[in-house]
């Protein structure tokens, strides 16, 4: 299962983060929940900035899976 490999192995290996996954109710995807997100402890945003650096992780995972030949 791809979501399990990404959440348990990939997140630990590349981000040193613990993650879990669950299937979406529609059945067409998964949610990955990062428990100890390294971006929240090493980044500091100015007050009032609407940026969410954690969104970068989703794009990286998607790009890696596409480059490995997996299309969702």
PDB file of N, CA, C and O in Angstrom, chain B, residues numbered from 101:
ATOM      1  N   UNK B 101       0.847  -1.178   0.000  1.00  0.00           N
ATOM      2  CA  UNK B 101       0.000   0.000   0.000  1.00  0.00           C
ATOM      3  C   UNK B 101       0.894   1.244   0.000  1.00  0.00           C
ATOM      4  O   UNK B 101       1.759   1.392   0.863  1.00  0.00           O
ATOM      5  N   UNK B 102       0.685   2.115  -0.950  1.00  0.00           N
ATOM      6  CA  UNK B 102       1.525   3.293  -1.113  1.00  0.00           C
ATOM      7  C   UNK B 102       1.408   4.258   0.052  1.00  0.00           C
ATOM      8  O   UNK B 102       2.420   4.772   0.529  1.00  0.00           O
ATOM      9  N   UNK B 103       0.188   4.515   0.522  1.00  0.00           N
ATOM     10  CA  UNK B 103      -0.002   5.472   1.624  1.00  0.00           C
ATOM     11  C   UNK B 103       0.710   5.002   2.887  1.00  0.00           C
ATOM     12  O   UNK B 103       1.273   5.815   3.620  1.00  0.00           O
ATOM     13  N   UNK B 104       0.689   3.725   3.140  1.00  0.00           N
ATOM     14  CA  UNK B 104       1.371   3.194   4.322  1.00  0.00           C
ATOM     15  C   UNK B 104       2.885   3.347   4.192  1.00  0.00           C
ATOM     16  O   UNK B 104       3.557   3.716   5.155  1.00  0.00           O
ATOM     17  N   UNK B 105       3.417   3.068   3.019  1.00  0.00           N
ATOM     18  CA  UNK B 105       4.859   3.206   2.803  1.00  0.00           C
ATOM     19  C   UNK B 105       5.299   4.656   2.941  1.00  0.00           C
ATOM     20  O   UNK B 105       6.341   4.932   3.536  1.00  0.00           O
ATOM     21  N   UNK B 106       4.517   5.584   2.398  1.00  0.00           N
ATOM     22  CA  UNK B 106       4.866   7.004   2.488  1.00  0.00           C
ATOM     23  C   UNK B 106       4.784   7.474   3.928  1.00  0.00           C
ATOM     24  O   UNK B 106       5.690   8.151   4.415  1.00  0.00           O
ATOM     25  N   UNK B 107       3.693   7.115   4.621  1.00  0.00           N
ATOM     26  CA  UNK B 107       3.501   7.635   5.976  1.00  0.00           C
ATOM     27  C   UNK B 107       4.458   7.018   6.990  1.00  0.00           C
ATOM     28  O   UNK B 107       4.970   7.722   7.862  1.00  0.00           O
ATOM     29  N   UNK B 108       4.703   5.737   6.889  1.00  0.00           N
ATOM     30  CA  UNK B 108       5.539   5.081   7.903  1.00  0.00           C
ATOM     31  C   UNK B 108       7.027   5.110   7.564  1.00  0.00           C
ATOM     32  O   UNK B 108       7.854   5.362   8.440  1.00  0.00           O
ATOM     33  N   UNK B 109       7.370   4.859   6.326  1.00  0.00           N
ATOM     34  CA  UNK B 109       8.777   4.766   5.959  1.00  0.00           C
ATOM     35  C   UNK B 109       9.319   6.086   5.419  1.00  0.00           C
ATOM     36  O   UNK B 109      10.351   6.571   5.882  1.00  0.00           O
ATOM     37  N   UNK B 110       8.626   6.663   4.446  1.00  0.00           N
ATOM     38  CA  UNK B 110       9.122   7.874   3.797  1.00  0.00           C
ATOM     39  C   UNK B 110       9.230   9.070   4.730  1.00  0.00           C
ATOM     40  O   UNK B 110      10.246   9.766   4.733  1.00  0.00           O
ATOM     41  N   UNK B 111       8.204   9.311   5.510  1.00  0.00           N
ATOM     42  CA  UNK B 111       8.229  10.462   6.424  1.00  0.00           C
ATOM     43  C   UNK B 111       9.318  10.304   7.483  1.00  0.00           C
ATOM     44  O   UNK B 111       9.976  11.277   7.852  1.00  0.00           O
ATOM     45  N   UNK B 112       9.503   9.096   7.962  1.00  0.00           N
ATOM     46  CA  UNK B 112      10.544   8.848   8.961  1.00  0.00           C
ATOM     47  C   UNK B 112      11.932   8.993   8.343  1.00  0.00           C
ATOM     48  O   UNK B 112      12.829   9.584   8.944  1.00  0.00           O
ATOM     49  N   UNK B 113      12.100   8.450   7.140  1.00  0.00           N
ATOM     50  CA  UNK B 113      13.403   8.453   6.494  1.00  0.00           C
ATOM     51  C   UNK B 113      13.840   9.859   6.067  1.00  0.00           C
ATOM     52  O   UNK B 113      14.989  10.243   6.288  1.00  0.00           O
ATOM     53  N   UNK B 114      12.934  10.622   5.461  1.00  0.00           N
ATOM     54  CA  UNK B 114      13.322  11.897   4.884  1.00  0.00           C
ATOM     55  C   UNK B 114      13.082  13.097   5.784  1.00  0.00           C
ATOM     56  O   UNK B 114      13.781  14.103   5.660  1.00  0.00           O
ATOM     57  N   UNK B 115      12.104  13.017   6.694  1.00  0.00           N
ATOM     58  CA  UNK B 115      11.807  14.148   7.570  1.00  0.00           C
ATOM     59  C   UNK B 115      12.045  13.851   9.039  1.00  0.00           C
ATOM     60  O   UNK B 115      11.940  14.743   9.882  1.00  0.00           O
ATOM     61  N   UNK B 116      12.367  12.600   9.350  1.00  0.00           N
ATOM     62  CA  UNK B 116      12.485  12.161  10.740  1.00  0.00           C
ATOM     63  C   UNK B 116      11.215  12.517  11.515  1.00  0.00           C
ATOM     64  O   UNK B 116      11.269  12.993  12.649  1.00  0.00           O
ATOM     65  N   UNK B 117      10.073  12.273  10.872  1.00  0.00           N
ATOM     66  CA  UNK B 117       8.774  12.583  11.456  1.00  0.00           C
ATOM     67  C   UNK B 117       7.928  11.319  11.538  1.00  0.00           C
ATOM     68  O   UNK B 117       8.025  10.435  10.686  1.00  0.00           O
ATOM     69  N   UNK B 118       7.109  11.246  12.561  1.00  0.00           N
ATOM     70  CA  UNK B 118       6.177  10.135  12.730  1.00  0.00           C
ATOM     71  C   UNK B 118       4.855  10.526  12.079  1.00  0.00           C
ATOM     72  O   UNK B 118       4.333  11.611  12.333  1.00  0.00           O
ATOM     73  N   UNK B 119       4.317   9.648  11.244  1.00  0.00           N
ATOM     74  CA  UNK B 119       3.074   9.961  10.536  1.00  0.00           C
ATOM     75  C   UNK B 119       2.147   8.744  10.528  1.00  0.00           C
ATOM     76  O   UNK B 119       2.589   7.599  10.629  1.00  0.00           O
ATOM     77  N   UNK B 120       0.857   9.026  10.406  1.00  0.00           N
ATOM     78  CA  UNK B 120      -0.160   7.991  10.237  1.00  0.00           C
ATOM     79  C   UNK B 120      -0.958   8.322   8.983  1.00  0.00           C
ATOM     80  O   UNK B 120      -0.881   9.438   8.469  1.00  0.00           O
ATOM     81  N   UNK B 121      -1.722   7.353   8.492  1.00  0.00           N
ATOM     82  CA  UNK B 121      -2.536   7.587   7.297  1.00  0.00           C
ATOM     83  C   UNK B 121      -3.925   7.012   7.501  1.00  0.00           C
ATOM     84  O   UNK B 121      -4.132   6.098   8.299  1.00  0.00           O
ATOM     85  N   UNK B 122      -4.876   7.573   6.756  1.00  0.00           N
ATOM     86  CA  UNK B 122      -6.237   7.036   6.742  1.00  0.00           C
ATOM     87  C   UNK B 122      -6.858   7.319   5.391  1.00  0.00           C
ATOM     88  O   UNK B 122      -6.561   8.330   4.755  1.00  0.00           O
ATOM     89  N   UNK B 123      -7.717   6.424   4.961  1.00  0.00           N
ATOM     90  CA  UNK B 123      -8.376   6.573   3.661  1.00  0.00           C
ATOM     91  C   UNK B 123      -9.437   7.663   3.741  1.00  0.00           C
ATOM     92  O   UNK B 123     -10.090   7.830   4.771  1.00  0.00           O
ATOM     93  N   UNK B 124      -9.603   8.399   2.655  1.00  0.00           N
ATOM     94  CA  UNK B 124     -10.653   9.406   2.574  1.00  0.00           C
ATOM     95  C   UNK B 124     -12.004   8.712   2.427  1.00  0.00           C
ATOM     96  O   UNK B 124     -12.070   7.619   1.864  1.00  0.00           O
ATOM     97  N   UNK B 125     -13.076   9.318   2.919  1.00  0.00           N
ATOM     98  CA  UNK B 125     -14.391   8.682   2.825  1.00  0.00           C
ATOM     99  C   UNK B 125     -14.835   8.417   1.389  1.00  0.00           C
ATOM    100  O   UNK B 125     -15.565   7.460   1.132  1.00  0.00           O
ATOM    101  N   UNK B 126     -14.398   9.259   0.452  1.00  0.00           N
ATOM    102  CA  UNK B 126     -14.776   9.057  -0.954  1.00  0.00           C
ATOM    103  C   UNK B 126     -14.089   7.836  -1.555  1.00  0.00           C
ATOM    104  O   UNK B 126     -14.524   7.323  -2.585  1.00  0.00           O
ATOM    105  N   UNK B 127     -13.026   7.371  -0.920  1.00  0.00           N
ATOM    106  CA  UNK B 127     -12.309   6.203  -1.397  1.00  0.00           C
ATOM    107  C   UNK B 127     -11.321   6.489  -2.516  1.00  0.00           C
ATOM    108  O   UNK B 127     -10.817   5.558  -3.144  1.00  0.00           O
ATOM    109  N   UNK B 128     -11.032   7.768  -2.779  1.00  0.00           N
ATOM    110  CA  UNK B 128     -10.140   8.083  -3.889  1.00  0.00           C
ATOM    111  C   UNK B 128      -8.808   8.679  -3.450  1.00  0.00           C
ATOM    112  O   UNK B 128      -8.097   9.271  -4.262  1.00  0.00           O
ATOM    113  N   UNK B 129      -8.468   8.531  -2.183  1.00  0.00           N
ATOM    114  CA  UNK B 129      -7.202   9.070  -1.716  1.00  0.00           C
ATOM    115  C   UNK B 129      -6.977   8.810  -0.241  1.00  0.00           C
ATOM    116  O   UNK B 129      -7.749   8.099   0.402  1.00  0.00           O
ATOM    117  N   UNK B 130      -5.918   9.389   0.285  1.00  0.00           N
ATOM    118  CA  UNK B 130      -5.540   9.196   1.682  1.00  0.00           C
ATOM    119  C   UNK B 130      -5.144  10.510   2.314  1.00  0.00           C
ATOM    120  O   UNK B 130      -4.730  11.445   1.628  1.00  0.00           O
ATOM    121  N   UNK B 131      -5.274  10.575   3.610  1.00  0.00           N
ATOM    122  CA  UNK B 131      -4.741  11.688   4.388  1.00  0.00           C
ATOM    123  C   UNK B 131      -3.561  11.171   5.182  1.00  0.00           C
ATOM    124  O   UNK B 131      -3.626  10.095   5.776  1.00  0.00           O
ATOM    125  N   UNK B 132      -2.490  11.931   5.192  1.00  0.00           N
ATOM    126  CA  UNK B 132      -1.322  11.587   5.995  1.00  0.00           C
ATOM    127  C   UNK B 132      -1.195  12.653   7.074  1.00  0.00           C
ATOM    128  O   UNK B 132      -1.111  13.843   6.772  1.00  0.00           O
ATOM    129  N   UNK B 133      -1.181  12.226   8.327  1.00  0.00           N
ATOM    130  CA  UNK B 133      -1.098  13.133   9.468  1.00  0.00           C
ATOM    131  C   UNK B 133       0.299  13.035  10.070  1.00  0.00           C
ATOM    132  O   UNK B 133       0.717  11.964  10.509  1.00  0.00           O
ATOM    133  N   UNK B 134       1.016  14.150  10.091  1.00  0.00           N
ATOM    134  CA  UNK B 134       2.366  14.185  10.641  1.00  0.00           C
ATOM    135  C   UNK B 134       2.278  14.604  12.102  1.00  0.00           C
ATOM    136  O   UNK B 134       1.782  15.686  12.418  1.00  0.00           O
ATOM    137  N   UNK B 135       2.760  13.744  12.987  1.00  0.00           N
ATOM    138  CA  UNK B 135       2.646  14.011  14.419  1.00  0.00           C
ATOM    139  C   UNK B 135       3.685  14.997  14.926  1.00  0.00           C
ATOM    140  O   UNK B 135       3.356  15.880  15.719  1.00  0.00           O
ATOM    141  N   UNK B 136       4.915  14.868  14.493  1.00  0.00           N
ATOM    142  CA  UNK B 136       5.971  15.780  14.937  1.00  0.00           C
ATOM    143  C   UNK B 136       6.605  16.439  13.709  1.00  0.00           C
ATOM    144  O   UNK B 136       7.689  16.052  13.273  1.00  0.00           O
ATOM    145  N   UNK B 137       5.926  17.417  13.171  1.00  0.00           N
ATOM    146  CA  UNK B 137       6.327  18.094  11.943  1.00  0.00           C
ATOM    147  C   UNK B 137       7.584  18.928  12.186  1.00  0.00           C
ATOM    148  O   UNK B 137       7.544  19.870  12.979  1.00  0.00           O
ATOM    149  N   UNK B 138       8.694  18.609  11.527  1.00  0.00           N
ATOM    150  CA  UNK B 138       9.929  19.365  11.755  1.00  0.00           C
ATOM    151  C   UNK B 138       9.837  20.810  11.274  1.00  0.00           C
ATOM    152  O   UNK B 138      10.583  21.662  11.757  1.00  0.00           O
ATOM    153  N   UNK B 139       8.951  21.101  10.345  1.00  0.00           N
ATOM    154  CA  UNK B 139       8.824  22.475   9.864  1.00  0.00           C
ATOM    155  C   UNK B 139       8.246  23.409  10.922  1.00  0.00           C
ATOM    156  O   UNK B 139       8.522  24.608  10.898  1.00  0.00           O
ATOM    157  N   UNK B 140       7.458  22.887  11.837  1.00  0.00           N
ATOM    158  CA  UNK B 140       6.876  23.757  12.864  1.00  0.00           C
ATOM    159  C   UNK B 140       7.887  24.119  13.939  1.00  0.00           C
ATOM    160  O   UNK B 140       7.718  25.135  14.613  1.00  0.00           O
ATOM    161  N   UNK B 141       8.917  23.332  14.117  1.00  0.00           N
ATOM    162  CA  UNK B 141       9.895  23.634  15.157  1.00  0.00           C
ATOM    163  C   UNK B 141      11.115  24.397  14.626  1.00  0.00           C
ATOM    164  O   UNK B 141      11.881  24.954  15.413  1.00  0.00           O
ATOM    165  N   UNK B 142      11.303  24.429  13.309  1.00  0.00           N
ATOM    166  CA  UNK B 142      12.487  25.079  12.752  1.00  0.00           C
ATOM    167  C   UNK B 142      12.171  26.316  11.911  1.00  0.00           C
ATOM    168  O   UNK B 142      13.087  26.964  11.406  1.00  0.00           O
ATOM    169  N   UNK B 143      10.905  26.648  11.756  1.00  0.00           N
ATOM    170  CA  UNK B 143      10.517  27.826  10.987  1.00  0.00           C
ATOM    171  C   UNK B 143       9.777  28.808  11.878  1.00  0.00           C
ATOM    172  O   UNK B 143       9.024  28.421  12.772  1.00  0.00           O
ATOM    173  N   UNK B 144      10.003  30.062  11.618  1.00  0.00           N
ATOM    174  CA  UNK B 144       9.288  31.086  12.356  1.00  0.00           C
ATOM    175  C   UNK B 144       8.741  32.089  11.352  1.00  0.00           C
ATOM    176  O   UNK B 144       9.499  32.721  10.617  1.00  0.00           O
ATOM    177  N   UNK B 145       7.424  32.231  11.326  1.00  0.00           N
ATOM    178  CA  UNK B 145       6.777  33.168  10.416  1.00  0.00           C
ATOM    179  C   UNK B 145       6.482  34.476  11.132  1.00  0.00           C
ATOM    180  O   UNK B 145       6.206  34.481  12.331  1.00  0.00           O
ATOM    181  N   UNK B 146       6.538  35.574  10.410  1.00  0.00           N
ATOM    182  CA  UNK B 146       6.142  36.847  11.009  1.00  0.00           C
ATOM    183  C   UNK B 146       4.657  36.816  11.367  1.00  0.00           C
ATOM    184  O   UNK B 146       3.882  36.127  10.704  1.00  0.00           O
ATOM    185  N   UNK B 147       4.251  37.541  12.394  1.00  0.00           N
ATOM    186  CA  UNK B 147       2.838  37.557  12.779  1.00  0.00           C
ATOM    187  C   UNK B 147       1.951  38.036  11.630  1.00  0.00           C
ATOM    188  O   UNK B 147       2.306  38.967  10.907  1.00  0.00           O
ATOM    189  N   UNK B 148       0.814  37.400  11.473  1.00  0.00           N
ATOM    190  CA  UNK B 148      -0.151  37.791  10.452  1.00  0.00           C
ATOM    191  C   UNK B 148       0.106  37.242   9.068  1.00  0.00           C
ATOM    192  O   UNK B 148      -0.644  37.551   8.142  1.00  0.00           O
ATOM    193  N   UNK B 149       1.136  36.442   8.897  1.00  0.00           N
ATOM    194  CA  UNK B 149       1.421  35.866   7.581  1.00  0.00           C
ATOM    195  C   UNK B 149       0.540  34.635   7.358  1.00  0.00           C
ATOM    196  O   UNK B 149       0.507  33.742   8.204  1.00  0.00           O
ATOM    197  N   UNK B 150      -0.172  34.579   6.232  1.00  0.00           N
ATOM    198  CA  UNK B 150      -1.078  33.453   5.987  1.00  0.00           C
ATOM    199  C   UNK B 150      -0.396  32.247   5.341  1.00  0.00           C
ATOM    200  O   UNK B 150      -1.081  31.380   4.797  1.00  0.00           O
ATOM    201  N   UNK B 151       0.918  32.172   5.389  1.00  0.00           N
ATOM    202  CA  UNK B 151       1.642  31.070   4.743  1.00  0.00           C
ATOM    203  C   UNK B 151       1.608  29.818   5.603  1.00  0.00           C
ATOM    204  O   UNK B 151       1.653  29.893   6.831  1.00  0.00           O
ATOM    205  N   UNK B 152       1.528  28.679   4.955  1.00  0.00           N
ATOM    206  CA  UNK B 152       1.583  27.390   5.637  1.00  0.00           C
ATOM    207  C   UNK B 152       2.681  26.580   4.954  1.00  0.00           C
ATOM    208  O   UNK B 152       2.458  25.974   3.906  1.00  0.00           O
ATOM    209  N   UNK B 153       3.862  26.575   5.556  1.00  0.00           N
ATOM    210  CA  UNK B 153       4.997  25.874   4.949  1.00  0.00           C
ATOM    211  C   UNK B 153       4.790  24.369   4.888  1.00  0.00           C
ATOM    212  O   UNK B 153       5.430  23.690   4.085  1.00  0.00           O
ATOM    213  N   UNK B 154       3.917  23.845   5.714  1.00  0.00           N
ATOM    214  CA  UNK B 154       3.682  22.403   5.696  1.00  0.00           C
ATOM    215  C   UNK B 154       3.059  21.943   4.389  1.00  0.00           C
ATOM    216  O   UNK B 154       3.139  20.758   4.067  1.00  0.00           O
ATOM    217  N   UNK B 155       2.444  22.832   3.629  1.00  0.00           N
ATOM    218  CA  UNK B 155       1.871  22.456   2.338  1.00  0.00           C
ATOM    219  C   UNK B 155       2.951  22.013   1.356  1.00  0.00           C
ATOM    220  O   UNK B 155       2.650  21.319   0.384  1.00  0.00           O
ATOM    221  N   UNK B 156       4.188  22.397   1.591  1.00  0.00           N
ATOM    222  CA  UNK B 156       5.303  21.992   0.736  1.00  0.00           C
ATOM    223  C   UNK B 156       5.474  20.473   0.780  1.00  0.00           C
ATOM    224  O   UNK B 156       5.829  19.863  -0.229  1.00  0.00           O
ATOM    225  N   UNK B 157       5.229  19.869   1.918  1.00  0.00           N
ATOM    226  CA  UNK B 157       5.419  18.426   2.074  1.00  0.00           C
ATOM    227  C   UNK B 157       4.528  17.658   1.104  1.00  0.00           C
ATOM    228  O   UNK B 157       4.984  16.709   0.466  1.00  0.00           O
ATOM    229  N   UNK B 158       3.263  18.058   0.989  1.00  0.00           N
ATOM    230  CA  UNK B 158       2.339  17.386   0.074  1.00  0.00           C
ATOM    231  C   UNK B 158       2.815  17.447  -1.370  1.00  0.00           C
ATOM    232  O   UNK B 158       2.735  16.457  -2.097  1.00  0.00           O
ATOM    233  N   UNK B 159       3.305  18.595  -1.782  1.00  0.00           N
ATOM    234  CA  UNK B 159       3.819  18.737  -3.138  1.00  0.00           C
ATOM    235  C   UNK B 159       5.053  17.884  -3.380  1.00  0.00           C
ATOM    236  O   UNK B 159       5.223  17.317  -4.460  1.00  0.00           O
ATOM    237  N   UNK B 160       5.910  17.793  -2.376  1.00  0.00           N
ATOM    238  CA  UNK B 160       7.113  16.957  -2.497  1.00  0.00           C
ATOM    239  C   UNK B 160       6.753  15.483  -2.616  1.00  0.00           C
ATOM    240  O   UNK B 160       7.321  14.767  -3.441  1.00  0.00           O
ATOM    241  N   UNK B 161       5.819  15.030  -1.800  1.00  0.00           N
ATOM    242  CA  UNK B 161       5.397  13.625  -1.860  1.00  0.00           C
ATOM    243  C   UNK B 161       4.778  13.326  -3.217  1.00  0.00           C
ATOM    244  O   UNK B 161       5.074  12.295  -3.821  1.00  0.00           O
ATOM    245  N   UNK B 162       3.920  14.219  -3.701  1.00  0.00           N
ATOM    246  CA  UNK B 162       3.281  14.019  -4.998  1.00  0.00           C
ATOM    247  C   UNK B 162       4.320  13.971  -6.119  1.00  0.00           C
ATOM    248  O   UNK B 162       4.249  13.107  -6.993  1.00  0.00           O
ATOM    249  N   UNK B 163       5.278  14.890  -6.097  1.00  0.00           N
ATOM    250  CA  UNK B 163       6.322  14.900  -7.119  1.00  0.00           C
ATOM    251  C   UNK B 163       7.184  13.651  -7.088  1.00  0.00           C
ATOM    252  O   UNK B 163       7.546  13.116  -8.136  1.00  0.00           O
ATOM    253  N   UNK B 164       7.513  13.184  -5.892  1.00  0.00           N
ATOM    254  CA  UNK B 164       8.328  11.961  -5.774  1.00  0.00           C
ATOM    255  C   UNK B 164       7.585  10.745  -6.307  1.00  0.00           C
ATOM    256  O   UNK B 164       8.165   9.920  -7.013  1.00  0.00           O
ATOM    257  N   UNK B 165       6.306  10.632  -5.973  1.00  0.00           N
ATOM    258  CA  UNK B 165       5.530   9.490  -6.459  1.00  0.00           C
ATOM    259  C   UNK B 165       5.388   9.521  -7.978  1.00  0.00           C
ATOM    260  O   UNK B 165       5.464   8.478  -8.628  1.00  0.00           O
ATOM    261  N   UNK B 166       5.183  10.705  -8.548  1.00  0.00           N
ATOM    262  CA  UNK B 166       5.064  10.809 -10.011  1.00  0.00           C
ATOM    263  C   UNK B 166       6.381  10.449 -10.687  1.00  0.00           C
ATOM    264  O   UNK B 166       6.385   9.775 -11.718  1.00  0.00           O
ATOM    265  N   UNK B 167       7.508  10.895 -10.112  1.00  0.00           N
ATOM    266  CA  UNK B 167       8.798  10.581 -10.727  1.00  0.00           C
ATOM    267  C   UNK B 167       9.139   9.100 -10.608  1.00  0.00           C
ATOM    268  O   UNK B 167       9.946   8.582 -11.380  1.00  0.00           O
ATOM    269  N   UNK B 168       8.525   8.422  -9.643  1.00  0.00           N
ATOM    270  CA  UNK B 168       8.728   6.985  -9.489  1.00  0.00           C
ATOM    271  C   UNK B 168       7.767   6.184 -10.356  1.00  0.00           C
ATOM    272  O   UNK B 168       7.795   4.953 -10.345  1.00  0.00           O
ATOM    273  N   UNK B 169       6.907   6.887 -11.116  1.00  0.00           N
ATOM    274  CA  UNK B 169       6.026   6.195 -12.023  1.00  0.00           C
ATOM    275  C   UNK B 169       4.652   5.888 -11.475  1.00  0.00           C
ATOM    276  O   UNK B 169       3.876   5.186 -12.123  1.00  0.00           O
ATOM    277  N   UNK B 170       4.331   6.394 -10.298  1.00  0.00           N
ATOM    278  CA  UNK B 170       3.009   6.149  -9.707  1.00  0.00           C
ATOM    279  C   UNK B 170       2.110   7.323 -10.038  1.00  0.00           C
ATOM    280  O   UNK B 170       2.431   8.467  -9.718  1.00  0.00           O
ATOM    281  N   UNK B 171       0.992   7.046 -10.673  1.00  0.00           N
ATOM    282  CA  UNK B 171       0.000   8.077 -10.999  1.00  0.00           C
ATOM    283  C   UNK B 171      -1.277   7.761 -10.256  1.00  0.00           C
ATOM    284  O   UNK B 171      -1.796   6.648 -10.334  1.00  0.00           O
ATOM    285  N   UNK B 172      -1.781   8.747  -9.532  1.00  0.00           N
ATOM    286  CA  UNK B 172      -2.986   8.519  -8.721  1.00  0.00           C
ATOM    287  C   UNK B 172      -4.230   9.028  -9.331  1.00  0.00           C
ATOM    288  O   UNK B 172      -5.304   8.896  -8.745  1.00  0.00           O
TER     289      UNK B 172
END
